[in-house]
Amino acid sequence: MKKLLLGLVACVSLAACTETPEGEGDVPANAGEVNLYSSRHYDTDLALYEDFTRETGIKVNRIEADADALIERIQSEGEFSPADILITVDAGRLWRAEEAGIFAPVDSTLLEERIPAHLRHPDGLWFGLSTRARIIIYNKAAGKPEGLETYADLADPRFKGDICVRSSSNIYNISLLSSIIAHEGAAEAEQWAKGVVANFRQAPQGNDTSMIEAVAAGECRISLVNTYYLARYAAGEGKDRAIFDAVGVIFPDQDGNGTHVNVSGAGLVKTAPNRENAVKFLEYLTSQSAQRYFADGNNEYPAAVGLKANSAVEQLGAFKADTLNAAEIGKRQAEAVRIFDRAGWN
């Protein structure tokens, strides 16, 4: 309960969080509203919501908190929930919302045309809006680790004492292991996890940012991070740019399944009081202009077909992405956690 209250302190009611854009008198009258529950917190998202209102006349009321708090809130509100749309990050959190019975299917030709099949739920329960890849980074001064081309290679004994990573409780690591389970099976995934643990330089700690800085400083030779964290350094100057320049990038599994990709996404809440407006909003989020806002706000890759990432992200390089459906990643989260526990990846 404390977590929920803290997460909602900035927006205590939908009415208090309504954005009223300039020029409202120029938009269609009586277009209604859409109530958004979002775990994203970026200034560019606010501009996106304002543009939607300018185009449609539909007011966007929002509540921001972490994903688990929002899922809990929608469940507690039940059939009386004002929520129309839930936006969250990571396939694992989308799966948690799905398992909680929060989403209703959306049948939209426009959404199906814009969002690739592997970045949307097979039954239309949610749709990807932006993606990030989980990549291997290494210290350039120490040289590119010979024979490190895949996630599986991280378990090779030749890299003993070289690897620093964050905790197994981190959703990004859970989703990566979930994808390995989906591709290779649970037994192979557990063997991999144990092999990586054997190569740890230190106990798991910190976050992706601290991993990047540790590798850049030579404190660790190898780590796993999400692309958007590294892109922040690529877009920076001075010390930040120096950190980026000290780190090498490997997009794993380019000759196999491709690099693991995770997704930010949104779904229609099954009790949505403004269903028609909510579907319009979902479709708007996949438009070219909205995708630019959505991806650029956090240095991610646009989910919609045919759109490029920003220059900072493109500096990381081109790669082949794994096209495993994100819903399959979500399904294996619990099993991934159990494997991590048995492997000693704390």
ABEGO torsion letter per residue (X at the ends): XAAAAAAAAABABAAAABBBBBGAAABBBGAEBBBBBBABBBAAAAAAAAAAAAAAGBBBBBBBBBAAAAAAAAAAAEAABABABBBBBEAAAAAAAAAAGABBBBBBAAAAAABBAAABBAAGABBBABBBBBBBBBBAAAEBBBGBABAAAAABAAABGABBBBBAABAAAAAAAAAAAAAAEAAAAAAAAAAAAAABABBBBEBAAAAAAAAAAGABABBBBBAAAAAAAAABBEAAAAAAAABBBBBBGAABAEBBBBBBBBBBBAABABAAAAAAAAAAAABAAAAAAAAAAAGBBBABBGBBBBAAAAAAEBBBBBABBAAAAAAAAAAAAAAAAAAGBX
